[in-house]
Structures are given as C-alpha cells and as structure tokens.
C-alpha cells in the first residue's frame, strides 16, 4: 500500500468515526458531543499546521551545507559570465 493509500484510509476511518460521534451513534456525553466533538477537525488542522511549521523551521536550522554543490554553482556562474562576455553583453 502506498503512502497515499495509507493517508486516504486513515483520513476515511477518522472521518467515519468523527461522523459517527457527530450523529450520536457513538456513546459520548452530551457535553463532549455538543461542544468538543464538532471542533475536532479544526483542532486536527491546526495541529497539522503547527507540526509542518515546526518541521520546516527545524530543517532550516539544521540545513546541511554542500560544498560540492557550492563549487559547482560558482563554476556554472563563471561559465555563464564568460559566455556573456564572449557575446559582448555587459553584466555590470
């Protein structure tokens, strides 16, 4: 099963359970069913956003430098400059 299938299955199961609780089929207290249960998708969405934000921030902080890629990029930039100078293009 691919990750897309796993994600779709998990979302379908969670959505089904949430719908059962919302319709009153699951035995929940009145307070939970009327106040807490309807807000769960919003809580899940906010939690996913927070996780994504923290994950991106952490990966930016521990970004690994790649000296080989830097040297390759500098070489390509120099080649592009030389090519433009050969064609009499001013790149000041």
Residue, then its C-alpha position, 0 to 999 in steps of 0.5 A: x500500500x502506498x503512502x497515499x493509500x495509507x493517508x486516504x484510509x486513515x483520513x476515511x476511518x477518522x472521518x467515519x468515526x468523527x461522523x459517527x460521534x457527530x450523529x450520536x451513534x457513538x456513546x459520548x456525553x452530551x457535553x463532549x458531543x455538543x461542544x468538543x466533538x464538532x471542533x475536532x477537525x479544526x483542532x486536527x488542522x491546526x495541529x497539522x499546521x503547527x507540526x509542518x511549521x515546526x518541521x520546516x523551521x527545524x530543517x532550516x536550522x539544521x540545513x546541511x551545507x554542500x560544498x560540492x554543490x557550492x563549487x559547482x554553482x560558482x563554476x556554472x556562474x563563471x561559465x555563464x559570465x564568460x559566455x556573456x562576455x564572449x557575446x559582448x553583453x555587459x553584466x555590470 
